[in-house]
Structure formats: C-alpha cells, structure tokens
Amino acid sequence: MASWGLNAYGELGDGTTADRSQPGDIRVGNDVVKVAAGLAHALAVRSDGTVWAWGLNGHGELGDGSMTDRSAPVQVAGLTGITQVAAGQEFGLALRSDGTVWAWGKNSHGQLGRNTFTNHEATPGRVAVLNRVTQISAGSDFALALRSDGIVFAWGRGGQGRLGNGGTADSAVPVKIAGLSRVTGIATGGDASLATENDGLSAVTSVWAWGANYYGQLGDGTTASRATPERVTGLPAAVAGISAGYGFAAVLGADGSVWDWGTNEFGQLGVALESPVVTRPVHAIAAGSGITHLSAGYSHVLALKSDGTVLAWGDNESGQLGRGITTPTGGPAPVTALTSVMQVSAGWQSSYAVHTVPFLVGL
C-alpha cells in the first residue's frame, strides 16, 4: 500500500511526519484490501477483516483506545469481519460482513450514531438500529449508510440539510433520507452528499444531491442549500461512479467520461474555468479515458484507470498529486511510478493507493 502528500500528524503511515511528494510504502502488511482517507488520519482493512489506523488521534479517531497520534499503523480495537471502512473528519466507520456498522472518534454532533452526544469515543461501538447495510460513507461530521433494499440512512450533524430528511437538526441515531428508495451508491463530501438511483429496468442512473451548497456543490444551478435530495441534470444516462470532495463533486460516466461541479479554486474540476464556482456539471474528461473509479479529497482528485495506473489533479501544495513536485500542474496527469493499483482514496492533502505488487519508490 502506498501514500503521499501531507504528513503533519503521521497520516502517511511511514513512521515519520515528513511530507512526501511521490508515493512510498506504508508498513501495514501486504494484504490490504480497502483504504479510506479522513481529515488527517487513514484506515485500512486487511484480508483477515481487521482494521488498521494511523495519523491524527485527538478525538480517538484511530480507535485504539488512546488519543495519541500514530505515525505508523495500529490495530483498531475489537473489530473483525470488516469489509469496508470510511473516514470522516475526526471519526471512523466500519462495515461488518453481517451488515452492521461500527463507529468511533469524535461525537459532538452524534456522528457515531450511538444515540449519544459524548465528545468522543476512542474504541468502536455499534451504530444504533442499522442492519443489512451494504455501503457506508463519512462526511465532515455526519455519515451515510445504504441498506440492501436501496434505502439510505444518515446521522450526525444536520446543519445545511446534511441528513437529507427535510430538517437541519442533529441526530445521534440514523434517520431515513427523504424520497430515495432504489439507491445503488452513496458518497459524502465535507457538508454535502450524492446518491445514485436506478429503477432496475434500464441503464439510466439518476444522481441526487443534498446538503450545503455554498460552492454550488449540489449541481443544481444555485448556491442554496437543500435538506432533501435534488436531482442533478446534465449528466450521462449511464453513471458508473460518484465522489464528493469539499465543496465539489465528480461523476464518472459508464463510457469513462468525467463530469464535475462546485469550487474550482485549485483546479479540482480538472478543467480551466474563469469562474471559481461552477453550479452545473461540466465535461472534464472525454469518453474512453479508461478511468474506472474516482476519489475526491479536500481539493484534489485521484482517478484509477483500468490498466492499474492513477491520474491526479487539483491542489498540490503538499505533493498530494504524487508527481515529485509541489507546484500546480494544470490538469490530470499520472502519479509517479504507481502501477497495479486496485483502489485509491484522496484525503485532505494526502493520498492513498492499494496495489498488488511490492512498491519501493520513496522508501
């Protein structure tokens, strides 16, 4: 597994706090299957179903029972049988193979879903009520879970309509997202969320957005926040993936095209635009790109291609684009010496990749 970018709290997991502008190895084992990037910490799932964490730990977001920052991976306490992880601003989520969800870390807005508003919890506990969950996603201080029947639940901070239930109150237990019943995918950014919905009868997939909209990140032509999902128009009929960053969003078409909207302050939309705020989808990358997966971070994007290589674009202040430099580069370009990649995750100013071959660059 590889990491690169900002390392102020040890979030690169290499035993140091030195930034790195090209990929280097994380000593978490050769059997990592999933990775998730948070604000300044990261989570990884190994093939045995255990979860490992590193980086900032001021609210127990590493789940090891302490609040001590870690520059090398430590095991999250008590978790087995885990298939997915999600990292929020200062909390973590894990999905167990039995469909239950577990959470730990900061809880000031109820983002752990345990029916409490304690300041933090340094070890995992079960999210109330939920079962039969197939996907999880973590925002800044709220979270989403997709159930096997296509229903989405949210909990945590409700301001700007983050929970999608028509209100703005915080909730320490999961509440149902309004109006969505055939959801196939979910994604959260800083304060907003996306969902894909399909009727099961055609290849047409609709994309819905809700929450904060001060940068136009809902893609509805306005900057007004919405407390219930609104359909995003102007996208391909067949959508293969969604990702939400901080103040912007990215959609992958089934044809390999990429569509973006929201803030473009650091070029995170992948196109040169005069306006720093784009409130409708723009066509950033043409069809046939070979891109199979997108991950939007705070102000940069990682794109995994079918050949196992990775493209990156957007902010590069800490070297998070992985090109050996920290200057802007003006559009999608390959991450240095990274091949055989299975999954990518973009964080605040750090990046992560799960790969299948030994990786030695940057050690």
N, C-alpha and C positions, 0 to 999 in steps of 0.2 A: 504494500500500500504506500502511496506517495502523497506528499503535502508540499505546499509552497506559499509564500506571501508573508503576512504579518505574523509575528511570534512573540508579542509583548508579554503574554501570560503562559507561554509554552504551548500555544494552540497548534503548533506544527507537530508536536508529539515526538520530537527527535532528541529530547533530553537537554535542550538548550532554550534560550529566549532570544536567539539571533534570527532576524528576518532572513528569508531566503527567496531569491527571485527566479529560481528554477527548481524543478521537482527534486525531492530527496526522500529517502525511505523513513517510514515510521516503524518503530520496533514493537509491533503489535501482533506479530505472527504472520505466517504465510497463508493463512486460511480465512482471511477476512472476506465476507460476502456482501456486506452493506456498510455504508458510511453516511453520516449526517452531520452537517456543519451548523453550529449555532453562532451566537454573537462572538464569543472568544473562547469557545470550547467545541469539542467534537466527540462524536460517539461512533463506535464501530461494533458490528455483530460478527462474531466468528462462526465457523461452520458447526461448532458444537452448541450453538444457541446462547452462548454467554455474551455479555455486553461489556465493552471497554471504553474508558473515557479519559480525556486529558484536556488541559488548559485552565481557564479561569474557574474558580470554585467558591466565589464569595457568598453564594446562596445554596451551596450543596448541589450544584448542577452536575457534578461528576458522580453523584450517587454512591460514594464510597464511605459514607458516614462522617466525613470530615468537611471542613470548609478551607482546606489548604490547596492552593494552586498546584497543579502537577504538570511538569514538562515532559513526562513520559506516561504511557497508558497505565491506568489502574482499572481493576475489575469493578463494575457496578455491582453493589451488594445484592445477593439473593435472586438474581434473575437467571432463568434457564428457559429453554424452549422458545427463545425470541427469534422472530422472523423479520421484523422491521424496527427501525428507530427513527426518531425525529427530534431535532434540537431547536428549542426556542431561544429567546434572548438570554435567559438565565435559568432555563429548566429543560428537562428531557422527558421523552416519551418512549415507550417500548411496546410493541405489539407481540403478544404471545401466540403460539400456534393454536391455542384453544379459543382465540378470538377475544380475549380480554386485553385491556390496556393498562399500563402501569406508568406512573409519573413520579418525578422527584425534582427538587430545586426550589426556585422562588415561587411563592404562592400568594403574593399580596393581592391579586385580583381573582383568586380561585382557579388559577390556570392549571393546578394539579388535579382538579375535578374530584376532590375527596370530600366535598361538602364542608370545607373549612376555608378560612381566610388567614391561616397562620402565615407568618413571614416567610418561612421556608421549611423544607423537609429534606434532610440530607441522605435519605435512603428511599428506595421505591415503595410506593403503595398503590393499590388498585384504584383506578378511576371508577367512580360510582356508576352503577346501573348498566354500563355498556357490556355487550357481548356480541358475538357474531361479527366482529369488526374485521375488515379486510385491508383497510388503508388508514394511515394516520398522518397528520401534518401539524407542525407547530409554528405559530406566528411569534410576534414580539412578546406578548403576554396573554395569549389565548391559543386554543387548539381546536382541531377538527378531527373527526373520525367518520369513516364511511362504513356503513353496515352492509352485510351481504345482500340485503334486499333493496339497495340503492338509496337508502335514506342517510342523510348527513346530520351529525350532531356537532355542536360547538359548546365550549365552556371557557371561562376566564373573563378577561376584560371586555365590556360591551360597548365602550365609547365609540362613536362614529359608526355604530351599527356592525361592529366586528362579528357578532354572533349570528347575524343574519336572521334573527327571529322577530324582527319588527321593532325591537326596543334598543335601548342603549345602556341598560343596567348590567352590572357584572353578574355572573352566575358561577357558583362553585360546583355545580353539577351540570352534566350535559343537557342541552336543550336542542330541540329539532330545528334545523334550518327550514325557513318557510318556502313552500312552493316547489321544492325539488323532490322527485321520487324515483328517478331512474338514473341516478348518478353513477358514472363509471370511473371518475378520477377527481381528486381534490388537490389543491395547492394553496399555501398561505405565504404572504409576504410579511412586511412589517406590521401593517394595520389593515390589510385587505386580503380577500380570498378569491379563488377561482374554483369552478367546478365544471366538469364536462357531463353532459347528459345525452343519452341515446334511447330511442324508442324500441330498440331491439329488432326492428323490422327493416331498417335501411342503414346505409353507410353514413348518413347525415348525423353529425355530432354538434350539438349546440354548446357554447361556452357561456357561463354565467359568472357574474362578479358582484361583490358587495363589500361594504366596509368604508374605510377612509378613502377620499378621492381628491385630496388637495393637489396632487400632481397629475390628475387625470388617469390614475392607475386602474379605474374601472372601465375605461374604454368606451364610455357612453356619450362622448362629446361634451361633457360638463366637468366641473370640479366640485360637484355637490356629492357629499357622502350619501350612502344608501344603506338602510337597515334591513333590506330584503334583496334577494338576488335580482339582477337586471341582465337581460341577455346582451352579449357583445355581438355586434353586427360587423359585416365587412371581412369575415374570416372564411377560409376554405370550408367546404361542406364536410370534408373528412379531416378530422383533427386527430393527431397521434399522441400529443402530449401538451401539458401546460406547466408553467412555472411562474411564480410570483416573487419578485425582488422587493426591495424597499422603495416604494413609490413608482414601480414599473412592473410590467408583465410581459411574458413571452409565450407564444403559442407555436407549436410545431405541427405543420400540416403533414398528412399522410404521404404527400409527394416530396417531403424533405424541405419544403419552404418554411421560412421563419417569419413570424409576424409579431410586432412589438408595439407597446404604447406606454405612456407615462412620462416620467422625467428622463431627459437625455443629457443631463449636465456633464456626465463623464463619458458620453458615447456608448452608454449601456444598451441603447436600442440597436446598435450595430449599423447605423446609417448616419450620414452627416445632415443635420437639420438646423435651420436657422432658429427655430423656436426651441427653448429648453423644456417645454411642456407639450406633449402630444396627446390629445384626448381621444383619438380614434386609432385603430390599428393601422400600422404602416408595414409595407412589404420590405423586410430587411434582407432576407437571403432567398435566392431563387430556388425553384424546384430542382430536384436532382442533386442536392448538396451532399447526400449521404449521411446527413445528421439523423440520429435515432433517438436522442434524448437531450433535454435542456435542463440546466440548473442555474437559476438566477440568484445571486447573492445580494449584498447590500448595494453595490454599484457596479458589479461586473457579472458576466455570464460565461458559463462553461457549456460546450456542446460536444457530445460524444458522437463520433462517426462510426459507420458500420465496419470500417477497417480497424477499429480499436484505437485510433488516434483521437486527439482532443483539440478543439478550437477554443479560443478565449477572446473576449473583447470587453471594453469598458474601462473603468478606473484601474490604474496600475501603480498607485502611489507606493505600495509596499511590495511590488513584484508579484501580485496575485494573478497576473496573466501568464506567469511561468515562462518568460522569454529571456531571462537573464538580464533584464533591464528594468528600470522603474519609471521610464518616461512613457507618455501616451503613444499608442501605435496606430490608432485610427482605423479600426475595423477588425473583423475576425481574422485570426492568424493562428498557426499551430503552436501548442505548448511544446517546449523544448524536450526532445528525446523521450517522449512518453508514448508507449505503444501497448497493445494487448490490454486495453482498458475495458472494464465491464460496467463501471458506474462512476459518476462524478458528483461532487457536491460543492457548491460555492457558498462561503460564509460571508462574514463582514468584510475583511480584507485578506482572507486566507482561502485556499482551495485544496481539494482532496480528490484522489482517484484510487479506485480499487482496480488492480491489474493482476494478470495471471502469470507474469514472468518475473524473475528476480530483477530488481531495479537498483542500480548502483550510482547513478548520477547524483552529485550533490552531497555525498557522504563525506 
